Amino acid sequence: MLIKNALVSTQEGVLRHDVLIKEGKIVAIGKALDAAANDEVINADGLYLLPGLIDLNVRFSNSCLNQEYIDKLSNSCLKGGVTTAVVMSDFSPRLESATLLELVKFKIDQAKVNLHMSAPLADEKEDQLHNIATLLNNGAAAILADSHRNANLLRRGMQYATMKKRPLFVQCYEPNLDDNGLMNDGVIASKLGLSGISKISETAEVAKVAEMAHSYGARVVLKSLSTKRSLDIAKSHKALKSDLYTEVSIHHLSKNDTSCDGFNTYAKLMPPLREEEERKALIQALKEGLVDILTSAHSPKSILYKDVAFEDAAFGIGSIEEFLTLAHTFLIKNGVIDFRELIRICCVNPAHILGLSSKGAIEVGYDADLVLFDPKESYEVSNKHSLYYGETLYGKVKKVVVAGKLLLN
């Protein structure tokens, strides 16, 4: 395959390049490259060529494992420009044994994109450690833990992560600091008469986990943070040479808690959308380089679980189909970051965290997981069940190549 005249973001700026692909790898990058007689040629004139996005925080529909939802996730990833994703293991049935993991891996290895599984640190009651070593030895890419559970189990999880050289994903939230909160604890929650989710329920756990990560030398990803204070705490620990990474969702950078007004359950996320001042602070932190990973936080819920009273609605949003478009609309087009920074937080850093040495960049010898993106195209979101319903989004994924094969055309 030969991709001609693509716009590629480099250290020297945006340059027009040809990219030659053989046997699933990038073998040449340059000007006026020639294709073999049987090579497929794609004219990318005017399109940006990006490494496939790597999303470290996705879930199956309704947090349920079955073949239909695996296929649905794979197809959704392609539409959003995501070629590699890590599935959070807090789904049903519980991923508790190497046998089930082996079955799941067999299923996801047949997916169109590169899907990886995380392994739950402990059982559903979070009082007994799983056989983490066995799960990691059988292909789990990371360990997933909740920060508020048994601290001794979290400590042991960090020890396993260090020993096995795998990342520990930690969801930082202490529910005991909230009274069954439903949205951000602020003016909008008071107006709607809804119980709030405080910021301290996140920041206190971030401080605990960051201190433990530094002490045990574990590679830890702080999942889907929603406050500037959380990023500042992580920054202070990074200065101590801690192997600590911060993750923020595109939604917390583009929306605030006013989206919940009118009891809009499609804006009910965990962690919750915060007030506008906090969103602006997160944007500034992104500009300062305090955000290591951008995620779609893809966790789709059926209408059955959303078109109900706000108190009864499930947390979650289905968003990965528009991931790259959302990042372009709210971050690049607005001048917050450029394509090089987007590649850093959506490709380079996630690949490094997972130890994927041949992904995350457009370089000779790297896997040919690529996305052709048209920044000039725009469209209005017509899905009434979308957080972005009625808004105009800018940019669209046109083609996706995974392992040298054109899968979205």
C-alpha positions in Angstrom: 0.0 0.0 0.0 1.2 3.5 -0.8 -0.4 6.6 0.7 0.4 9.7 -1.4 0.5 13.4 -0.6 -0.5 13.1 3.1 -0.1 15.9 5.5 2.2 14.7 8.3 2.9 16.6 11.5 6.6 16.6 12.3 9.1 18.5 14.4 9.7 20.7 11.3 6.0 21.4 10.9 3.3 19.9 8.8 4.9 18.4 5.7 3.5 16.6 2.7 4.8 13.0 2.6 4.2 9.7 0.9 4.2 6.6 3.1 4.9 3.1 1.8 3.5 0.1 3.7 4.7 -3.5 3.3 3.5 -6.5 5.4 1.8 -4.4 7.9 4.8 -2.1 8.6 5.8 1.4 7.4 8.9 0.8 5.2 9.5 4.2 3.7 8.5 7.9 4.2 9.4 10.5 1.7 8.6 12.4 -1.5 7.4 10.9 -4.8 7.7 7.3 -3.6 6.8 4.6 -6.2 4.4 1.8 -5.6 4.9 -1.8 -6.9 2.5 -2.9 -9.7 0.1 -4.7 -7.3 0.2 -2.1 -4.5 -3.0 -0.2 -3.5 -2.5 3.5 -3.9 -4.4 6.0 -1.7 -4.4 9.7 -2.7 -4.5 11.5 0.6 -4.3 15.0 -0.9 -5.5 17.5 1.7 -5.9 14.9 4.4 -3.8 14.6 7.6 -2.1 11.3 8.2 -2.0 10.4 11.9 -0.9 7.4 13.9 -4.0 5.4 15.0 -5.2 6.7 18.4 -4.7 4.5 21.4 -7.5 4.8 24.0 -6.7 3.4 27.5 -10.2 3.7 28.9 -13.0 2.0 27.0 -15.9 -0.3 28.0 -18.3 -2.6 26.3 -21.9 -1.5 25.9 -23.7 -1.7 29.3 -20.5 -3.1 30.7 -21.4 -6.5 29.4 -19.2 -9.0 27.6 -20.6 -10.7 24.5 -19.6 -11.1 20.9 -22.1 -8.5 19.7 -20.6 -5.8 22.0 -17.0 -6.8 21.0 -17.9 -6.3 17.4 -19.7 -3.1 18.1 -16.8 -1.6 20.1 -14.4 -2.6 17.3 -16.5 -0.8 14.6 -17.0 2.2 16.8 -13.2 2.5 17.4 -12.6 2.6 13.6 -15.1 5.4 13.1 -13.3 7.5 15.8 -9.8 6.9 14.5 -8.9 4.5 17.4 -6.8 1.5 16.3 -5.8 0.3 19.8 -7.9 0.3 22.9 -7.7 -1.2 26.5 -11.1 -2.5 27.8 -11.8 -1.8 31.4 -12.5 -5.2 33.1 -15.3 -4.0 35.4 -17.8 -5.8 33.1 -20.1 -8.8 33.5 -19.3 -11.7 33.7 -16.4 -10.9 36.0 -13.0 -11.6 34.6 -11.7 -13.8 37.4 -9.9 -16.7 35.8 -7.2 -17.3 33.2 -9.7 -19.6 31.4 -12.2 -16.8 30.9 -9.4 -14.4 29.9 -8.1 -16.9 27.3 -11.6 -17.1 25.8 -12.0 -13.4 25.8 -8.6 -12.9 24.2 -9.5 -15.4 21.5 -12.6 -13.3 20.7 -11.0 -9.9 20.8 -8.0 -11.0 18.8 -10.4 -11.5 15.9 -11.6 -7.9 16.2 -10.8 -5.4 13.5 -8.8 -3.2 15.8 -6.2 -4.0 18.5 -8.2 -4.7 21.7 -6.4 -5.3 25.0 -7.9 -6.4 28.3 -7.2 -5.1 31.8 -7.4 -7.5 34.7 -9.4 -6.6 37.8 -7.2 -6.4 40.9 -9.7 -8.1 43.2 -13.1 -9.8 43.3 -16.4 -7.9 43.2 -16.5 -7.3 46.9 -12.9 -6.1 46.6 -11.7 -8.0 49.6 -9.7 -10.8 47.9 -6.9 -10.5 45.4 -7.3 -12.2 42.1 -4.4 -14.4 40.8 -3.0 -11.3 39.1 0.3 -13.0 38.0 -1.7 -15.6 36.1 -3.9 -13.0 34.4 -0.9 -10.9 33.4 1.0 -14.0 32.2 -2.0 -14.9 30.0 -2.2 -11.6 28.2 -3.8 -9.0 30.4 -2.2 -5.6 29.4 -2.8 -3.8 32.7 -4.3 -4.1 36.2 -7.5 -2.2 37.0 -8.2 -1.1 40.6 -10.5 1.2 42.5 -8.7 3.5 44.9 -11.2 3.3 47.8 -11.0 -0.4 48.3 -8.7 -2.4 50.6 -5.5 -0.4 50.8 -3.4 -3.5 51.3 -4.8 -5.0 48.1 -3.9 -1.8 46.3 -0.4 -2.0 47.7 -0.1 -5.6 46.5 -1.4 -4.5 43.1 1.4 -2.0 42.8 3.9 -4.7 43.7 2.6 -7.0 41.0 2.6 -4.1 38.5 6.3 -3.4 39.3 7.3 -7.1 39.2 5.5 -7.8 35.9 6.3 -4.4 34.4 2.7 -3.6 33.6 0.7 -0.5 34.4 -1.8 -0.2 37.2 -4.9 1.7 36.2 -6.5 3.3 39.2 -10.0 4.9 39.3 -9.6 7.6 42.0 -12.9 8.1 43.9 -14.0 7.7 47.5 -17.8 7.2 47.6 -17.9 7.6 51.4 -17.1 11.3 50.9 -20.4 11.7 48.9 -24.0 11.0 49.8 -24.9 8.9 46.8 -23.9 11.8 44.5 -25.4 12.1 41.0 -23.5 15.0 39.5 -21.0 17.7 40.3 -21.5 19.3 43.7 -22.3 22.8 42.6 -24.9 25.4 41.7 -26.6 23.3 39.0 -26.9 20.3 41.4 -28.5 22.6 44.0 -30.9 24.1 41.3 -32.0 20.6 40.3 -32.2 19.3 43.8 -29.7 16.5 43.2 -27.0 15.3 45.5 -23.5 16.3 44.5 -20.2 14.5 43.9 -17.5 16.5 45.7 -14.0 17.2 44.3 -12.4 16.0 47.5 -13.7 12.5 46.8 -11.3 12.5 43.8 -8.4 14.6 45.0 -7.9 12.9 48.3 -7.7 9.5 46.5 -5.3 11.0 44.0 -3.0 12.1 46.8 -3.1 8.6 48.4 -2.5 6.7 45.2 0.3 9.1 44.0 2.1 8.7 47.4 1.8 4.9 47.2 3.0 4.8 43.6 6.1 6.8 44.5 6.8 4.6 47.4 6.5 1.3 45.5 7.8 2.5 42.2 4.8 1.3 40.2 3.8 2.6 36.8 0.3 4.1 37.6 -2.3 5.7 35.5 -4.7 8.0 37.3 -7.9 7.4 35.4 -10.2 10.1 34.0 -9.4 12.9 36.3 -11.8 15.9 36.5 -10.1 18.5 38.6 -7.0 20.8 38.2 -6.1 20.0 41.8 -5.7 16.3 40.9 -3.3 17.2 38.1 -1.3 19.5 40.5 -0.9 16.7 43.0 0.3 14.4 40.3 2.7 17.0 39.1 4.4 17.3 42.5 4.9 13.5 42.6 6.2 13.5 39.0 8.9 15.9 40.2 10.0 13.1 42.6 10.5 10.9 39.5 7.4 8.9 40.2 6.2 6.8 37.2 2.8 8.5 37.3 0.5 9.4 34.5 -2.6 11.6 34.3 -5.6 10.9 32.1 -8.4 13.3 31.3 -11.5 12.7 29.1 -12.3 14.8 26.1 -15.7 15.5 27.7 -14.3 17.2 30.8 -12.3 19.5 28.5 -15.3 20.4 26.3 -18.3 20.4 28.6 -19.3 21.5 32.0 -22.1 20.6 34.5 -24.6 22.9 32.8 -25.0 20.1 30.3 -27.0 18.3 33.1 -29.5 21.1 33.3 -33.0 19.9 32.5 -32.1 16.6 34.0 -30.2 15.5 30.9 -29.1 12.0 31.7 -26.8 11.8 28.7 -24.5 14.2 30.6 -24.4 12.0 33.6 -20.8 10.8 33.7 -18.4 9.5 36.3 -16.4 11.4 37.3 -19.0 14.1 36.7 -18.7 17.1 34.5 -17.5 20.0 36.6 -18.3 23.7 36.6 -17.0 26.0 33.8 -14.2 27.4 35.9 -12.9 23.9 36.5 -13.1 23.1 32.8 -11.1 26.2 31.9 -8.5 25.2 34.5 -8.2 21.7 32.9 -7.7 23.4 29.5 -4.9 25.5 31.0 -3.4 22.4 32.5 -3.5 20.7 29.1 -1.7 23.7 27.6 1.0 23.4 30.3 1.6 19.8 29.6 0.1 18.4 32.8 -2.2 16.0 31.0 -0.5 12.8 29.8 -3.4 10.9 28.2 -6.6 11.9 26.5 -9.4 9.4 26.5 -12.9 9.1 25.0 -14.0 7.4 28.3 -16.2 5.4 26.1 -18.9 3.7 28.3 -22.1 3.4 26.3 -25.4 2.7 27.9 -28.6 1.6 26.2 -31.6 4.0 26.1 -33.2 1.7 28.6 -30.7 2.8 31.2 -30.7 6.5 30.2 -34.3 7.5 29.4 -35.3 7.3 33.1 -35.2 9.7 36.0 -31.8 11.2 36.6 -31.5 9.4 40.0 -32.0 6.1 38.3 -30.0 6.7 35.1 -26.7 4.9 34.6 -23.4 6.8 34.4 -21.7 6.7 31.1 -21.4 8.0 27.5 -20.9 6.4 24.1 -18.4 8.7 22.4 -15.6 6.8 20.7 -17.1 7.1 17.2 -16.4 10.9 17.4 -13.2 10.8 19.5 -10.8 12.4 16.9 -13.5 14.8 15.7 -14.2 16.0 19.2 -10.5 16.5 19.9 -10.1 18.5 16.7 -13.2 20.6 17.3 -12.7 21.5 20.9 -8.9 21.4 21.2 -7.1 21.9 17.9 -9.5 24.1 16.0 -9.7 26.4 19.1 -6.0 26.6 19.3 -5.6 24.8 22.6 -3.1 22.3 21.2 -1.8 21.3 17.8 -1.7 17.9 16.1 1.8 17.1 17.5 0.5 17.5 21.1 -2.6 15.5 20.2 -0.4 12.7 19.0 1.6 12.9 22.2 -1.4 12.4 24.5 -3.4 10.0 22.2 -0.6 7.9 20.7 2.9 8.3 22.0 2.2 8.3 25.7 -0.4 5.5 25.7 1.9 3.3 23.5 4.8 3.9 26.0 2.6 3.0 29.0 1.5 -0.3 27.4 5.0 -1.1 26.2 4.0 -1.1 22.6 7.3 -0.1 21.0 6.1 -0.2 17.4 3.0 1.9 17.8 2.1 5.5 18.3 4.2 7.2 15.6 4.6 7.5 11.9 8.1 6.2 11.5 9.9 3.5 9.4 9.6 0.1 11.1 6.5 1.0 13.0 3.1 -0.8 12.6 1.0 0.6 9.9 -1.9 1.7 12.1 -2.9 4.9 10.5 -5.7 7.4 10.2 -6.5 9.8 7.3 -8.4 12.8 8.7 -10.2 15.6 6.9 -10.1 18.7 9.1 -12.2 20.7 6.7 -15.4 18.6 6.8 -18.1 19.4 9.3 -21.5 18.1 10.3 -24.2 18.5 12.8 -24.8 15.8 15.5 -28.2 14.4 14.8 -28.2 11.7 17.5 -30.7 12.9 20.1 -29.0 10.7 22.7 -25.6 12.3 22.3 -24.1 14.8 24.7 -23.3 16.9 21.6 -26.7 16.8 20.0 -27.4 19.7 17.7 -23.8 20.9 17.8 -21.6 21.3 14.7 -18.4 19.3 14.9 -15.4 19.8 12.7 -13.3 17.2 11.0 -14.0 13.6 10.0 -12.1 10.3 9.9 -12.0 9.3 6.2 -9.9 6.1 6.2 -8.3 3.9 8.8 -5.5 1.4 8.2 -4.8 -1.3 10.8 -1.7 -3.6 10.3 -1.4 -2.4 6.7 -5.0 -3.2 5.8 -7.6 -0.6 4.8 -10.6 -1.3 7.2 -12.5 2.0 7.0 -13.0 3.6 3.6 
